[in-house]
Amino acid sequence: MTLSDPTTPTPAHSYVFYLGPFRFDSEIDIPELRASAGSGEREVTIRLGGVPAAVHEAVVEGKWFQLASREFLLKIPGTARYLVRNGNEVHIEIAPDAPIANISTYLLGSVFGVLCHQNGLLPLHASAVEFDGAVTAFLGDSGAGKSTMAACLLRRGHRIVSDDICLLDTAAGSEVPLVVPVAGWLKLWNESLQFLGETPIEQNRVFSTDDKFRLFLAGPPANTGPEQLRLARVVFLAKAADSQAHPALRPVPLLEAIAGLMEMTYAGYVPTLGGQKSRLFQQCAGVFRHTQALRLELPWGLDRLESVLDLLESDIFNPAGKPRP
């Protein structure tokens, strides 16, 4: 197979960033990663260059992307074109006057998810917290409340492991799913920031047209070194049918949990459309050999969040603060 061949000019400056298992050797500055850390065991180059409008032998073409067996092309009008290939290369052609926040958001979102899939890792659309060595991942679509819940649990003594993308290493030589910490921030809507008593900072805006901001975590980043943590449970977030209902935690049957995890896989269309749906199924099914699946039915409104947190700590964590097995 012939791969696309973008040009790669000699950079005036070179930057090195770490995020989870990746070391990024980059020709562009990525402000969000300046204080980030990680093991860096998988090296990725990020280069500026002429990204083609199409990839050779694309097996799938969508409105915004093209997918081949070893390449992924993402085309965002007014922002950039991104070419991801072989799990270790990213090429970016930036549109004129593109807001830097938008460039970073796609790079740390869709492009990062594709890199994970190309490296055989499983990225989940989840925020995750850790307490006493066990991780709970909260899964849900954008706006489901994952990040706000994680922020509130942080204030109750839990550690943030990931936000938006929870990265699992399902081939780490262990039957227990391992979480690779990747978060140095939370992405919160302005309403949630105000609820938490935080002030939005313009330079931390996630996307130029959204009222959403990064809240960087204080202290050492959670993703320092080659640390991997045990995934104890996944919690699917669902809005209660009755706006006045009390929060409820219920177990999820195995097949439903596997289907839910596949649906909540970040950039899951990449393995699904790329002929690797069976691998994705095996990865997701393997998660539940030693991981509990729950559904959390949420009442509406931030004013009901304290009752949700109380339920989580009473049903998932015992009064002594130790996770239940």
C-alpha positions in Angstrom: 0.0 0.0 0.0 1.3 3.5 -0.8 1.1 6.0 2.0 0.4 9.7 1.5 3.6 11.8 1.5 3.1 15.2 3.1 6.1 17.6 3.1 7.9 18.2 6.3 9.8 21.5 6.5 12.7 21.9 8.9 11.3 23.4 12.0 12.5 26.6 13.5 11.7 25.3 17.0 11.1 21.9 18.4 8.9 21.1 21.4 8.7 17.9 23.5 5.5 17.0 25.4 4.3 14.0 27.3 0.8 12.7 27.7 0.1 9.3 29.1 2.1 6.7 27.1 3.1 9.2 24.4 6.1 11.4 23.9 5.3 14.1 21.3 8.2 15.5 19.3 6.3 18.5 17.9 7.0 21.4 15.5 4.1 23.4 17.1 3.6 24.5 20.6 0.7 22.8 22.4 0.1 25.1 25.4 -2.2 22.6 27.2 0.6 20.1 27.4 3.3 22.4 28.8 2.9 21.1 32.3 1.8 17.6 31.4 3.8 14.4 32.0 3.8 10.7 31.1 5.9 7.7 30.5 6.7 8.6 26.9 7.2 5.0 25.9 5.5 5.5 22.6 7.1 8.3 20.4 5.0 10.4 18.1 6.2 13.1 15.7 3.9 16.1 15.1 4.9 18.0 11.9 3.7 21.0 10.0 3.4 20.3 6.3 1.2 20.1 3.2 -1.4 17.5 4.2 -3.2 16.0 1.1 -6.9 16.4 0.5 -7.3 12.6 0.3 -5.5 9.5 1.4 -4.5 6.7 -0.9 -6.8 3.6 -0.9 -9.3 5.0 1.6 -11.7 2.3 2.7 -14.1 4.8 4.3 -14.9 8.4 3.4 -17.1 10.7 5.6 -17.9 14.3 5.4 -15.0 15.3 7.6 -12.6 12.3 7.4 -11.1 9.6 5.3 -9.9 6.3 6.7 -7.3 3.8 5.3 -5.8 0.8 7.0 -2.8 2.8 8.4 -3.9 6.4 7.8 -6.6 8.7 9.1 -7.3 12.1 7.5 -9.4 14.7 9.5 -10.5 17.8 7.6 -11.9 20.7 9.7 -12.7 23.7 7.6 -11.4 26.9 9.1 -9.1 25.0 11.5 -6.7 22.4 10.0 -6.3 19.2 8.1 -4.7 16.4 10.2 -3.1 13.2 8.9 -2.5 10.5 11.4 -0.6 7.4 10.3 1.1 4.3 11.7 0.4 5.3 15.3 3.5 7.5 15.4 3.0 10.4 13.0 0.7 13.4 12.9 0.9 16.0 10.1 -1.0 19.2 10.4 -1.8 21.9 7.8 -3.3 24.8 9.6 -5.9 27.0 8.0 -5.2 30.8 7.8 -6.2 32.7 11.0 -7.3 29.4 12.7 -7.8 30.0 16.5 -5.1 28.1 18.3 -7.6 26.7 20.8 -9.5 25.0 18.0 -6.3 23.5 16.6 -5.4 22.0 20.0 -8.9 20.8 20.8 -9.0 18.6 17.7 -5.4 17.5 18.2 -6.0 16.5 21.9 -9.5 15.0 21.0 -10.1 13.2 17.7 -6.5 13.0 16.7 -5.4 11.6 20.1 -8.2 9.1 20.0 -7.1 7.9 16.6 -3.5 7.6 17.8 -4.7 5.4 20.7 -6.6 3.1 18.3 -3.6 2.8 16.0 -1.5 1.8 19.0 -4.0 -0.9 20.1 -5.2 1.1 23.2 -8.8 1.6 24.2 -9.9 5.2 24.7 -13.3 5.7 26.4 -15.4 8.8 26.4 -15.2 9.1 30.2 -13.9 11.0 33.1 -12.3 8.9 35.8 -11.4 9.2 39.5 -9.2 7.1 41.6 -9.3 6.3 45.3 -7.0 3.9 47.1 -5.7 2.4 43.9 -9.1 1.7 42.3 -10.5 3.7 39.4 -14.1 4.5 38.7 -14.9 5.7 35.1 -18.0 7.8 34.4 -19.1 7.4 30.8 -21.5 9.6 28.9 -21.9 11.9 25.9 -20.8 15.5 25.9 -22.8 17.4 28.5 -23.8 14.4 30.5 -22.0 15.8 33.6 -18.8 13.6 33.6 -16.4 16.5 34.2 -18.5 18.3 36.8 -19.0 15.1 38.8 -15.2 14.4 38.6 -14.5 18.0 39.8 -16.9 17.6 42.8 -15.4 14.2 43.7 -11.9 15.8 43.6 -13.1 18.1 46.3 -14.2 15.1 48.4 -10.7 13.6 48.2 -10.7 11.6 45.0 -8.0 11.9 42.5 -8.6 12.8 38.9 -7.2 10.2 36.5 -8.7 11.4 33.2 -11.2 13.8 31.8 -13.2 13.3 28.5 -10.8 10.4 27.4 -10.1 7.6 29.8 -7.4 5.4 28.3 -7.2 1.7 28.9 -4.3 -0.6 28.2 -6.0 -4.0 27.5 -2.9 -5.7 26.4 -0.6 -5.0 29.4 -0.1 -8.7 30.4 -2.8 -8.4 33.1 -6.3 -9.8 33.1 -7.4 -6.7 35.0 -8.0 -3.6 32.8 -5.4 -0.9 33.5 -6.0 2.8 33.3 -3.2 5.0 31.9 -3.6 8.4 33.5 -3.8 11.2 30.9 -5.4 14.2 32.6 -3.9 17.5 33.7 -7.2 19.4 33.4 -11.0 19.3 33.4 -13.1 20.7 30.6 -16.1 22.5 32.2 -19.0 24.6 30.9 -19.2 28.1 32.4 -22.3 27.1 34.3 -20.4 24.3 36.0 -17.4 26.6 36.8 -19.7 29.1 38.5 -21.3 26.3 40.5 -17.8 25.3 41.6 -16.9 28.9 42.5 -14.3 29.1 39.7 -13.7 31.9 37.3 -13.4 31.1 33.6 -10.1 32.2 32.0 -10.3 33.3 28.4 -7.0 31.8 27.4 -8.2 28.4 28.7 -11.3 28.4 26.4 -11.6 24.9 24.9 -13.1 26.0 21.6 -13.5 29.5 20.2 -17.3 29.4 19.8 -18.1 27.4 23.0 -18.6 28.6 26.5 -16.4 25.8 27.8 -13.0 26.2 29.6 -10.1 24.0 30.8 -9.6 24.0 34.5 -6.0 22.9 35.1 -5.5 20.7 38.1 -3.3 22.1 40.9 -0.2 20.3 42.0 1.7 17.5 40.3 -0.1 16.1 37.2 -1.9 12.9 37.6 -0.2 11.3 34.7 3.4 11.3 35.9 5.6 8.3 35.0 4.5 4.9 33.7 1.8 4.5 36.3 -1.2 2.3 35.5 -4.2 1.8 37.8 -6.8 -0.9 38.2 -10.2 -0.2 36.6 -12.7 -1.3 39.3 -16.0 -0.1 37.7 -17.6 1.8 34.9 -20.6 3.9 35.5 -22.9 4.8 32.6 -24.6 8.2 33.2 -28.3 8.5 32.3 -30.7 11.4 33.0 -33.7 10.2 35.1 -37.0 10.3 33.3 -38.5 12.2 36.2 -36.8 15.5 36.9 -37.6 15.2 40.6 -36.4 11.6 41.0 -33.8 10.5 43.5 -30.5 9.4 42.0 -30.2 5.6 41.6 -27.4 3.1 40.9 -28.3 -0.1 39.2 -26.2 -3.0 37.8 -26.0 -3.3 34.0 -26.3 -6.8 32.4 -23.1 -8.0 30.7 -24.2 -7.8 27.0 -25.7 -4.4 27.6 -22.5 -3.2 29.3 -20.3 -4.4 26.4 -22.6 -2.7 23.9 -22.6 0.5 26.0 -18.8 0.5 26.3 -18.4 0.1 22.5 -20.8 3.0 22.0 -18.8 5.1 24.5 -15.5 4.3 22.9 -13.8 7.6 21.9 -13.5 7.8 18.1 -15.0 4.3 18.0 -16.0 4.8 14.4 -12.3 4.3 13.5 -12.1 0.6 14.4 -15.7 0.0 13.6 -15.5 1.4 10.0 -12.0 0.2 9.5 -12.8 -3.5 9.7 -11.7 -4.0 13.4 -15.1 -4.1 15.1 -14.3 -7.6 16.4 -11.2 -6.4 18.0 -13.1 -3.6 19.6 -15.7 -6.1 20.9 -13.0 -8.3 22.4 -11.4 -5.3 24.1 -14.7 -4.1 25.6 -15.8 -7.6 26.6 -12.4 -8.2 28.3 -12.9 -5.1 30.4 -15.8 -6.8 32.3 -13.9 -9.9 33.4 -12.9 -8.0 36.6 -14.8 -4.7 36.3 -18.3 -3.9 37.6 -20.8 -2.1 35.3 -23.4 0.3 36.8 -25.9 2.8 35.5 -26.3 6.0 37.4 -29.7 7.7 36.9 -29.2 11.4 37.5 -31.8 13.9 38.6 -31.8 17.1 36.6 -29.9 20.2 37.7 -26.7 21.1 39.4 -28.6 21.8 42.6 -29.3 18.0 42.9 -25.6 17.0 42.5 -24.8 16.7 46.2 -27.4 13.9 46.6 -25.7 12.1 43.6 -22.3 12.4 45.3 -23.7 11.2 48.6 -25.1 8.1 46.8 -21.8 7.4 45.1 -19.9 7.5 48.3 -22.4 5.4 50.3 -22.9 2.7 47.6 -19.4 2.6 46.0 -17.2 3.7 48.9 -17.8 2.6 52.5 -17.8 5.1 55.4 -14.1 4.4 56.1 -13.2 5.7 52.6 -12.1 2.3 51.3 -13.5 1.1 47.9 -15.8 -1.9 48.1 -14.4 -5.0 46.3 
